[in-house]
Amino acid sequence: MAQAGGLRKRYIKAFFKGFFVAVPVTVTFLDRVACIARVEGASMQPSLNPGGRQASDVVLLNHWSIRNYDVQRGDIVSLV
């Protein structure tokens, strides 16, 4: 019984240690490198949501290129 309590304590400690490392790394990645967004509506047709369908498209927004001013003609730019 005492051994199970020690195992549980180690598991909880390892979980929180991983949690407090993973959350800042994930937030930094989503803020600085890339994130996922949904495109809905007719504003980007026919490039996105072709054929007037009601489903939304999922895109990867590359923050890295914007920070390095690596935008070229024909790129799709998303503004919030």
C-alpha angles and dihedrals in degrees: 000000000000090000091056090053091053091048091050091050092051091048092052091046092050091047094053092043090054092043094053090050098043099048098057091043091051094046091049091049093050092047100043109025115025144326138189122249137177122233115208133173137031099290094098099039130162093019094052125022093018121199095026093276119165096229118103125235123230117222136182112234111212109211092174094068092049093051090051093044090241096147118136136187111283095029117129112235122198121208126192 
